[in-house]
Amino acid sequence: MFDYISNIRSHHTVPCTTDIFHTVMRSTIVGQTCAEIADCHEQMLRGEMSRENFETKKSELKRRLPAFCFHAHFKNGRRLNAEAISSGLSILDIDHIKGSPEAFFHEKVKDRVKELGIVLAHKTPSGEGLRLVFIIPQGMGLVEAQQWLAKQIGLEAFDEACKDLARCSFAVPEEYVLFIDEEELFKEPHPQPLSEGEGSDMLQDTPASTNSALAKTPAEHSTPLSLGEGQGGEAATYAYMTASPDRYGLLKQFAKENRQNMTMAERYLWDHLRDYQHTYHFRRQHIIGDYIVDFVSLEYKLVIEVDGGYHAERQQMEDDARRTEDLNHMGFDVVRFTNEEVLFDTGKTLERLRKILGIE
């Protein structure tokens, strides 16, 4: 068993179920944040951003991300080394790979995943590195296992910071995943706990940092949700605002974080939508079913989404189409604007919005 945290600043953990794992990987905040990191990386490669500025921006963006504590489960729900129970898993981080992480994985790792006990492999949020989650071999401790795996795949250097139980891994979108053995990843218990006293440094009361993937499953709509945005404290509930109980708490946390980290385009449009609050009562970053929509008027069943550049990618376009279809089935109309439309063609965007709202 391993745990999940909503972000690396949090000390509160919950056991990570397969549902939580999949929901996190498909969440808007993970997709958007990793897309922003990828955009910054492209700017660096084009010479439009220095390596130093890229690293600074990447660190800022990664603070938004939820994370998995693959090394351990924390018995009192507090991410402290002193309260950690080993999961029997370890992480090997390989940073700044020459060439692509995909090429490295296919050349060095792919044909040996069973032999090496690898249960998850994915690109890191920057797209420059590779993370391997693997079962600790019998009789080895955490650090010894990392050194063993590095030697097995011919590595001379790897990130040696992943040596304490409270170390965690930032979540990444499912398309970053190169391999997963879900049965083994969630198998309980793994055969080998850490050896006694795996280093006195593990007993420090320290938080962690760092990076992981996968498919979204439809929720069983069972528990009614309150309107939740916090405007007026309404107690009403709606059939289309339901999700399985184990997801709602997670989505609610994501929605809160999304509201705190709105993009420039979202903030700009929100300022204009508030002009229509008296009639349309728009809510921002609001849960509907399994989704967190950018803006919604529940009374008029209208969802408004603001799309960044990554929404033009084929996989994301397919995901957006599926999302729109699901929301349509729940009775909502969905309108999409791009960041560029909101920020640089504001007049036409607002004109289109007024027509949709029936405002002359």
C-alpha positions in Angstrom: 0.0 0.0 0.0 1.2 3.5 -0.8 -0.4 6.9 -0.1 -1.6 10.0 -2.0 -1.2 13.7 -1.2 -3.0 16.6 -2.8 0.2 18.6 -3.1 3.7 18.5 -1.8 3.0 21.2 0.8 0.5 19.0 2.5 1.4 16.6 5.3 -2.0 14.9 5.1 -2.0 11.6 3.3 -4.7 9.1 2.3 -4.2 5.5 1.1 -4.1 5.5 -2.7 -6.7 3.3 -4.3 -6.9 2.4 -8.0 -9.8 4.9 -8.3 -7.8 7.7 -6.8 -4.8 6.9 -8.9 -6.8 7.0 -12.2 -8.8 10.1 -11.2 -5.6 12.0 -10.4 -4.0 11.1 -13.7 -7.0 12.3 -15.6 -7.5 15.4 -13.6 -7.6 18.9 -15.2 -5.0 20.3 -12.8 -2.4 17.5 -13.8 -3.1 17.9 -17.5 -2.9 21.7 -17.5 0.1 22.0 -15.3 2.2 19.4 -17.2 1.1 21.1 -20.5 2.4 24.5 -19.1 5.7 22.9 -18.1 6.0 21.3 -21.6 5.3 24.8 -23.2 8.1 26.3 -21.1 10.4 23.4 -22.1 9.7 24.2 -25.8 10.5 27.8 -25.2 13.8 26.8 -23.6 14.7 24.6 -26.6 13.9 27.5 -28.9 16.2 29.8 -27.0 13.3 31.9 -25.8 13.9 31.0 -22.1 17.2 30.2 -20.2 17.7 26.9 -18.5 17.8 28.8 -15.2 14.4 30.5 -15.8 13.0 27.2 -17.0 14.0 25.4 -13.8 12.5 28.2 -11.7 9.2 28.1 -13.6 9.1 24.3 -13.6 9.5 24.3 -9.8 6.7 26.8 -9.4 4.3 24.9 -11.6 5.1 21.5 -10.0 3.9 22.9 -6.6 0.3 22.7 -8.0 0.6 19.0 -8.7 -0.8 16.2 -6.5 1.7 13.4 -5.7 2.0 9.7 -4.8 4.1 8.5 -1.9 5.2 5.2 -3.5 7.7 4.4 -0.8 5.3 4.2 2.1 1.9 4.2 3.8 1.6 6.6 6.7 -0.2 5.0 9.6 -1.7 8.2 11.0 -2.2 10.0 7.7 0.7 12.3 8.4 3.6 12.4 5.9 6.4 11.9 8.4 9.3 9.5 8.1 8.8 8.4 11.7 5.2 7.2 10.9 6.0 5.6 7.6 5.4 1.9 6.9 7.3 0.7 3.8 5.3 -0.2 0.8 8.0 -2.5 -0.5 8.4 -0.2 -3.5 11.2 2.1 -4.5 11.7 4.9 -7.0 14.6 5.4 -9.4 14.7 8.9 -10.9 16.8 9.4 -14.0 17.1 13.1 -14.8 18.1 15.0 -18.0 18.4 11.9 -20.3 20.4 12.4 -23.4 17.9 11.8 -26.2 14.4 11.0 -25.1 13.1 9.1 -22.1 11.0 6.9 -24.4 14.2 5.9 -26.3 16.0 5.2 -23.1 13.1 3.1 -21.7 12.8 1.0 -24.9 16.5 0.4 -25.2 17.4 -0.2 -21.6 14.3 -1.3 -19.7 11.3 -2.4 -21.7 12.4 -6.0 -22.3 13.4 -6.5 -18.7 10.5 -5.0 -16.7 9.5 -8.4 -15.2 13.1 -9.4 -14.4 13.8 -6.0 -12.7 10.5 -5.9 -10.8 9.4 -2.6 -12.5 5.7 -1.9 -12.0 5.5 1.7 -13.4 7.6 3.7 -15.8 6.7 7.3 -16.9 8.2 10.5 -18.1 8.7 13.2 -15.5 6.6 16.4 -15.6 9.4 18.2 -17.5 9.5 15.5 -20.2 13.3 15.3 -19.8 13.5 12.5 -17.2 12.3 9.0 -16.5 10.9 7.6 -13.3 10.9 3.9 -12.5 8.8 2.5 -9.7 9.9 -1.1 -8.8 9.6 -3.8 -6.2 12.5 -3.8 -3.7 14.4 -7.1 -4.1 14.4 -9.5 -1.2 16.9 -8.6 1.5 17.7 -5.0 0.2 16.9 -1.7 1.7 15.6 1.4 -0.1 18.9 3.0 -1.2 20.6 -0.3 -1.8 17.7 -1.3 -4.2 18.1 2.0 -6.1 21.8 1.5 -6.5 21.2 -2.1 -7.6 18.6 -1.1 -10.3 20.9 1.7 -11.6 23.7 -0.8 -12.0 21.4 -3.2 -13.8 20.4 -0.7 -16.5 23.9 0.7 -16.8 23.4 4.1 -15.1 26.4 6.0 -13.7 24.3 8.7 -12.2 20.7 9.0 -10.9 18.8 11.3 -8.5 20.0 10.1 -5.0 17.5 12.4 -3.3 14.8 9.7 -3.3 16.2 8.0 -0.3 13.6 8.7 2.5 10.2 7.2 3.0 8.4 10.5 2.8 9.7 11.2 -0.6 6.9 11.5 -3.1 6.4 11.6 -6.9 4.5 14.2 -8.8 1.5 13.0 -10.8 1.7 13.1 -14.6 -1.0 12.7 -17.3 -1.6 9.2 -18.6 0.1 9.8 -21.9 3.4 10.2 -20.0 3.1 6.5 -18.9 5.4 4.1 -20.7 4.6 1.0 -18.8 2.4 -0.1 -15.9 1.6 -3.4 -14.2 -1.4 -2.3 -12.2 -1.9 -5.7 -10.5 1.6 -5.6 -9.0 1.6 -1.8 -8.3 -1.5 -2.2 -6.1 -0.6 -5.7 -4.8 -0.6 -5.9 -1.0 1.6 -6.6 0.6 4.8 -6.4 -1.4 7.2 -9.1 -0.3 10.1 -7.1 1.0 9.8 -4.4 3.6 12.8 -2.1 4.1 15.5 -3.6 6.3 15.8 -2.4 9.9 17.4 1.0 10.2 17.7 1.8 6.5 19.6 5.0 7.3 19.1 7.3 10.3 18.3 10.1 7.9 14.9 8.5 7.4 13.8 9.3 10.9 13.7 13.0 10.3 10.4 14.8 10.4 10.7 16.2 6.9 8.3 16.8 4.0 9.1 15.6 0.6 8.8 16.6 -3.0 8.6 15.2 -6.7 6.5 12.8 -9.7 3.3 9.4 -12.2 -0.5 7.7 -14.6 -3.9 6.5 -16.1 -7.3 5.6 -17.4 -10.5 7.2 -16.1 -13.3 4.9 -15.2 -16.9 6.1 -15.2 -18.2 6.9 -11.7 -21.2 5.2 -10.2 -23.4 8.2 -9.5 -24.6 7.5 -6.1 -24.0 10.3 -3.6 -25.6 13.7 -4.2 -23.3 16.7 -4.0 -24.0 20.1 -2.7 -23.6 23.0 -5.1 -20.3 23.5 -3.4 -18.8 26.7 -4.9 -19.5 28.5 -1.7 -21.7 31.2 -3.1 -24.5 31.7 -0.6 -24.2 28.3 1.0 -27.1 26.8 -1.0 -28.1 23.3 0.2 -29.8 22.2 -2.9 -28.6 19.1 -4.7 -29.0 17.9 -8.3 -29.0 14.5 -9.8 -26.3 15.4 -12.4 -24.0 16.7 -9.6 -23.1 13.3 -8.2 -20.0 11.2 -8.0 -18.9 8.1 -6.1 -18.0 9.0 -2.5 -14.3 8.2 -2.8 -13.9 10.7 -5.7 -15.8 13.7 -4.4 -13.3 14.6 -1.7 -10.5 14.4 -4.2 -12.3 16.4 -6.9 -13.3 19.0 -4.3 -9.7 19.5 -3.4 -8.7 19.8 -7.0 -11.5 22.3 -7.6 -10.2 24.4 -4.7 -6.7 24.3 -6.0 -7.9 25.2 -9.5 -9.7 28.3 -8.2 -6.5 29.3 -6.4 -4.4 28.8 -9.6 -6.6 30.0 -12.4 -4.8 30.8 -15.7 -4.6 34.4 -16.9 -7.3 33.7 -19.5 -9.6 32.1 -16.9 -9.2 35.0 -14.5 -9.9 37.5 -17.3 -13.1 35.7 -18.4 -14.2 35.3 -14.8 -14.0 39.1 -14.3 -16.4 39.5 -17.2 -18.8 36.6 -16.2 -19.3 38.3 -12.9 -21.0 41.1 -14.7 -23.8 38.6 -15.4 -24.0 37.0 -11.9 -27.3 38.5 -10.9 -29.1 36.6 -13.7 -26.8 33.6 -14.5 -25.0 32.9 -11.2 -21.9 31.5 -12.8 -19.6 29.3 -10.7 -16.0 28.6 -11.4 -14.0 25.4 -11.2 -17.1 23.5 -10.3 -17.7 19.7 -10.0 -20.2 18.1 -12.3 -20.2 14.3 -12.2 -16.6 13.3 -12.6 -15.5 16.6 -14.2 -14.4 20.0 -12.9 -15.6 22.5 -15.4 -14.1 26.0 -15.7 -17.4 27.9 -15.4 -21.0 26.9 -15.2 -24.5 28.4 -14.9 -26.5 25.6 -13.2 -29.8 27.4 -13.8 -29.2 27.7 -17.5 -27.2 24.4 -17.8 -24.4 26.2 -19.6 -20.7 25.2 -19.2 -18.0 27.5 -20.5 -14.4 26.1 -20.9 -11.2 28.1 -21.6 -8.7 25.9 -23.5 -4.9 26.3 -23.4 -2.7 25.3 -26.3 -2.4 21.6 -25.4 -6.2 21.2 -26.2 -5.2 21.3 -29.9 -3.3 17.9 -29.5 -5.2 14.9 -31.0 -5.5 12.9 -27.7 -6.7 16.0 -25.8 -9.2 16.8 -28.5 -10.6 13.3 -28.2 -10.8 13.6 -24.5 -12.5 17.0 -24.8 -15.0 15.5 -27.2 -15.8 12.7 -24.8 -16.1 15.2 -21.9 -18.5 17.4 -23.9 -20.6 14.4 -24.9 -20.8 13.3 -21.2 -21.8 16.8 -20.1 -24.4 17.0 -23.0 -25.9 13.7 -21.7 -26.3 15.4 -18.3 -28.2 18.2 -20.0 -25.5 20.9 -20.3 -24.6 22.9 -23.4 -20.8 23.4 -23.6 -19.1 26.4 -25.1 -15.3 26.6 -25.6 -13.0 29.5 -26.0 -9.2 29.4 -26.5 -6.8 31.4 -24.3 -6.0 33.5 -27.4 -9.7 34.3 -28.0 -10.2 35.4 -24.4 -7.0 37.5 -24.1 -6.4 38.9 -27.6 -9.9 38.9 -29.2 -11.9 39.9 -26.2 -14.5 41.9 -28.1 -15.5 39.1 -30.4 -15.4 36.6 -27.5 -17.8 38.7 -25.3 -20.0 39.4 -28.3 -20.3 35.6 -28.9 -20.9 35.1 -25.2 -23.7 37.7 -25.1 -25.4 36.0 -28.1 -25.2 32.6 -26.3 -26.7 34.2 -23.2 -29.4 36.0 -25.2 -28.2 39.4 -24.2 -28.6 42.2 -26.8 
